């Protein structure tokens, strides 16, 4: 295995996808979602699926609908946090993102539905990088079961929508219409459920993790919060690009001003579009917009402080073993 941390090399590798190289999800992730998952498709099937997903999270839809709706939903959740006085940020952000994305995907409301997809999604994520021992009682077993339940519920939702002919004004409507066309890839309920899952995953855990990290780092350095009230600069990048000592002083320290006076080349731009990975890149713009909305309201309308947790462990993704608990109130 060759591990590249060089931005120019990585840029070249990404340009060769479906030519000299193909993307592969190894370990427990592949075991849980299956080798035939839409996240692992290449070539024309991937382009077809990406175009469908962009109908949901593409720039035009972001400007026309999602931006305002994300703003309203974020303000409502932050107000609820402040009303309670304290909150565990990671779970609260997960709930916020799941509620919003699931509603836009298939008009799903966790509070009024007995399927409890949110609970199944948490079980799936919690065991995704666990030791792959598939026996009852293990986190991996719970993850596999959670994934199967989610896929079954998605199939049922598709069949119900197709049979009822009652529009939900959501992404599922678009897929139902596409499934009626000739030469469509959406000719099987299982394929529909896999696409729904892929888009839900893109806007769920990665975004909530980024929001939690931002909350922690801003709390750790009050200067950042002061800067956020007067300027908006958001750089979304894979971390290795910014860990080169010849370019940055003390590269492993969190320093939001590290780019001042630095020349940003195409390597950085590549990762801004690649923030969640090739198969999940359709969620990158969605995540950046959500981050901007979240930080805007947190910085201008609320004050908060961490009173518990905040430790970070990479497994290999970032996890908060004790959560990130904050006291929060409106200004």
Secondary structure, DSSP 4 states (H G I P E B T S, - for coil): ------HHHHHHHHHTBTTTB-----HHHHHHH-TT-GGG--HHHHHHHHHHHHHHHSHHHIIIIIHHHHHHHHHHHHHHHHHHSEEEHHHHHHHHHHHHHHHHHH---GGG-TT-HHHHHHHHHHTTTS----STTSHHHHHHHHHHHHHHHHHHHHHHHHHH----SSHHHHHHHHHTSTT-S--SHHHHHHHHHHHHHHTTHHHHHHHHHHHHHHHH-HHHHHHHTT--------GGGG--TTTSTTTTS--TTTTTTPPP-HHHHHHHHTTT-GGGGGGHHHHHHHHHHHHHHHHHHEEEEEEEE---EESSSEE-TT-EEEEEEE-
